[in-house]
Structures are given as structure tokens and as C-alpha cells.
Amino acid sequence: MKTLAISVKERQNVGKTSTRALRNQGNVPCVLYGGEKQVIFYAHENDFRKLVYTPDTFIVELDINGSKTQAIMQDIQFHPVSEKILHIDFLEVFDEKPIKVSLPVILEGVAIGVKNGGNLMFRRPKIITKGLVANLPDAITINIEHLKIGMFIYIKDVEIEGVEFLAPLNSVVVGVKTARAAIEEVEEEEGAEGAEGAEGAEGAEGAEGANTPTADTPASE
């Protein structure tokens, strides 16, 4: 996997006042967990741009006051209006322990079915993958040149030695459909999403507190 080095500073003061002051200076409060102890630190928001605003997935080499630690970004919070980064959670990783990451899927070539008038259906631009750091690729590359109209590539068809895909084996990654079939399917999916959204709105009033951190999830400052 790609590696990104970021120099950060450990926080000496913790609390709402300190956190607010850091953000006013353009810094992002962060927490690192998964190792021997939880570490609270910060860095300027510009240092995280290559990590956050990209489809790529990175192993992050955190330089915390001269001590280097490998980690992956586990969670990120944005301001609901300005979309500025408010907080980032990092999980420490070890060479001998498998981790779960969302790897981007890269399609190679142009499907023959598309050349013949079909529509490309790209269902999984990312796939959650589990494996040792040494076995995880930068991305999952799939050649689609052979795909004719009506043909699909499923999770079970993708093989990368030493890793496991955490999705149903019959899940479609990419395929080619006739133009008419593709339009009808998109319309059906949009209708289903609308119904789910309505149900979610009805239950939202009782959902306050649903994001309260548990013992396994560190609280964001």
C-alpha cells in the first residue's frame, strides 16, 4: 500500500477550550488508538489534504515528536456547513496483524459490450479488504475489455493472493447491460433509496445519542 508521512504534535492540554483554540489556528485534533496507549495529537489541516481529498488509501506514517508510528485513518468528522475537517481517528497497525481497509477499484480497458452500445454498471468503486499490510495492494485492478452485454464481474471473480474481500461473493463489482435495462434498474434503485430515506426520517427523532462513543470507540474532542 501507499505510504504517506505526516509530522504531528502531541497535545499537552485536552478540553473544549484547547480544542477550539487549535481549530481556530487551522489545526485538526486527532487521536491514535489500537496500540499500548491512546495518543492525542494535532497537525495543520493542510497536512491532511493528500490523505483526505483522494480516492487512494494510505498507510500513514505518523511522526509524533520524533517517534514514528504506522496507522490508517479510521474515522473523520467534517463541519456540517463549512466542511472543514473537525477531527480524525487513526488506528495503529502492525506488520503481523491483519487490518481492514477500503481499497479503490481501477478498471482497465473499454468493455466490448460498451463499444456495442451497452452501458457500464460500476457498482463497487471501493471494496473493503482484509489482510496484512505487506499483502495489501495500492488498488484492485480489473480488466474489463472482455465484458460483453449481459456479462458481469463478481467479488468471487476477483483474486488477490493473501487478502480477503469482506463482501458477499455474489456481489457485482462491474458489468455491462443494455441501455434500456440499465435505465430501468437505476430508476428502481432511486425509488428504493427514496423509500428508505422516508423511513429513516420518521425514526430520526428517536435517534439522538445513537453516535455516543462506546468503550471500543474513542470519544472525539
N, C-alpha and C positions, 0 to 999 in steps of 0.2 A: 504493500500500500504506500501511497504518497505520504511524505512526512513534511510537517510544517513546524518550524521553530518559532516560539514566541517567548520573549522575555517579560516576566511579570514580577510584581512586588507583593510580598506577604503583607496582609493588613495587620496593623497593630491595634487599631480601635475598631470595635464592632458595635453597631447600633444604627438606628434610623438616622440620627443626625450625621454620623460619619458617612453612611451610605449616600445620603442626599448630597453631601459635600463632594464626594467622589464623582457622582453623576454630573453635578454642576460643572466639574472640571473636564468633562468629556471622558471619564473613566468608566469601566464596566466592572462591577463587583462579581466575583466568581467564587466557586467552591470546588475543591478536588476531594473526592472520596473514593473508597474502594481499596485503599492501602492501609498501612498501620494506623494512620491518624488522618482526620479530616483537616484540610488546609484551606484557609480563606485568604484570597488574594485579589489583585485587580490589575488591569492594564488599560491603556487608552483604547477607545473604540476603534480607531484606525488600525490597530494591530490585529483585529479580528476580521477585517474585511475579506481577506483571502480565504478564511475559514468558513464564514457565514454566507457570503454572497457568491456561491459557486455550487454547481451540481456535484462537484467532486467530494470524496470522503477522504479525510486525512487522519493519520496518527499524529497527534500534536505533541511536540517535544517542549514541555514547559520548563523554562529556566527560572526557578523560584529562588531568588537571591543567590544564584550560583549553583544551586542543586538542580540537576536535570531529571525530569520525570516524564515517562510516556503516558499519554492519556488519549481518550476520544471524547468528543463533545456529546454529552448525553441528553441535555435539555437546554433550551434557550427561551428567554422571555423578551417580548417586544412591547414598547409602549403602544397602547391601542390607537392613539391618534397620530403621533409623530413617527411611530415605527422605529424609534431608536432602540438599541439593544439595552435592556434593563439588567439582565442577569444571565450568566451561563453556568451550567453544571458540567463538570468534567469527571469522567470515570478513569481511574488509574488502570493501566493494562500491564500485563506481564507476559513474557515470551512463552511461558509454559501453560498459560491459562487461555482457553478459547474465549472469544468475545463475539458479540452480535453487532453488526453494522449494516447500514443500508447502502448497498453498492449501486452505482449508476449502471444502466444498461446502454450499450452503444451498438447501434445497428450498422452493419456493413453491407454496402451494395444496394441495388434497387431491385425489388421483387419483380419477377416476371409477370406476376398477376397484376401489379400496378401498371406496368407497361401495357397490359392488355385491357386496361380500363377499370380495374378493381380499386378498392380503397384500402389503404393500410390501416389496420387497427392496432395501435401500440398501447397495450393495456398496462404494462408494468415497466415504466421508465427507471424504477429502482426495485431491487429485491433485497429483503432482509436476509443476511447471510451470516453463518456462524462458523468460526474456525480460528486457528492460531494465527497470530499476527503475521508470521512468516509465510503462511499459506494464502492469505487474502490478497487478491489482485487489486489493481487500481480501479478496474471496472470489469463488467461482464460483457464481453464482445460476442455478438451473434451475427452470423452471415445469413442474410435473408434473400439472396439472389434467386434461390431455387423455389421460393414460395409462389405457387400458382393460386388462382382464385379458389377459395374454399379450403386452403391449407393453413395450418396454424402451428406455432411452436409453443409447447407447454413447458412448465417448470421441469417435468420429468425428462425433457429432451435436452436440457442444459446440463453439462457436466464439467465440473472443475475439481480436479483432484485435491483432496484434503479439506474441502469445505462442505457445509450442509446448507441447503436453502430452506428457510423457515416459512414455507407457503405450501398449500395443497399441491400435490404432484400434477393434478389435472387443471391447474390454473393456467389460463392463456397469458403468454408473455407478448406475443405479436402474431398477427395473421393478416390474411387478405380476404376481403369479402366483396361481393358485387356491390356496385354503387347503391342500388336500391336497398339491399339488406343492411348495409352499413347505416344508412339514414334512418331506417325503421328502428334499428337497435339503439341508436343514440337517442331517439325520441322516447323510447321505452325507459331508458336509464334516467333521462331527465325527469320523467314523470314519477319514477320511483324515488328519486332524490327529493323531489318536492314534497311527496307524502311523508318521507322520513323527517324532513325539516319541520313540517307542521306538527308531527308528533313530538319532536324534540322541544318545540316552543311551548307546547302545553305542559310539558314536565319540567320546564326550566325554573319555575317559581320555587320548586322544592329542591333544587339542585345546589343551593348555596352551601358552601362548605365542602363540596364534593372534591375540591382540589386541596383540601387540607393535607399537609405532608404527613406521611406515616413514619414509622420507625425505620423503614427501609429507604425512605426518600428524604434527603436533607432539605431543610427549610431554606427558601431564598430570602436574602436580606432585602 
